[in-house]
Amino acid sequence: MIWVRYFASLRERLGVSEEHLDWYEELGTVSALRASLCGRGGVWADSLAPDQQVLCAVNQELSPPGAQVRDGDEVAFFPPVTGG
């Protein structure tokens, strides 16, 4: 099982802050997990589409799309943050 968390505007658009998902080998990377979530359609596909700027962290470390996702991991999706 993996714990998926959504932050900031993503949380607001998706209407959920976190969820637990059964882990299986096909969800082995950040990009595979993101594609699976997009497969839900609607706001999920719109918000997490490949052309949307969405960052990801696996176990609280910023991670690229090819990063591994393993059973028991925490995966967080969030929009880019600007500061000044």
N, C-alpha and C positions, 0 to 999 in steps of 0.2 A: 504494500500500500504506500502511496506517496501523498504528501500533504501539499496542496497547491493553494497559494495565496495570491490575492489580487489587490493592488494598491492604487490610491489616488483616483484619477478619472476612470481608469479601468474598472475599479470596484463599483463606482457609481453607474457606469454604463451597463455592466454585467449584472448588477443587483446582487452580488455575492462577494463576500470578503475572503472566504476560504472554503475548501472542500477536500475531502479525502477521496482518492481514486485508487481503484485496484491497479497495481503495477503489472505489466506484462512486457515481454521482450520488445514488442513493437513500439513501446514508449521509451526506448533506450536512449534517446537524445532529446535535448531541448526542442529542436525543430520538429521532431516526430510528435512530441507532446503537444506542441503548439498547433500542428496540423490536425491532430485528433480533436482538439478543442474547437478549431475552426469548423470541423465536420459537423458540429452541432447546428450550424447554420445561423441565420438571423444576426442578432447583435454580436454573437460570438465570432462569426465569420468576419463581420465588419470590423470589429475591434482588434482581432488578433491576426488579420490577414498579413501575408508577407510584406505588403507595401506599407504597413503601419509601423511607425517607430515604437517598438516595445522592447524594453530591456528585460533581462532575466537574471535571476540569481539562483544558484543551486547551493543549498546549505549556507546561505548568506554570503556567497562569493559571486560577484558579477561573472556571468558565464556566456560564452559564445553559443551560437545555434548548434554547433556540433558537440557541445559538452554532454557527457554521459549523465543519465538519470537512472538511479538504481532504487531498488525497493528500499523503503524507509527514508528516502530523501525528502527534503522540503524544497519546493520550487516556487519562486515568487516572480510574478510578472508585474511590471510597472512602466509608466511612461517615462521618457527622458526628463531629467530634472535640470532646470537652469537656476543659476544663482548669480548673485552679484553684490 
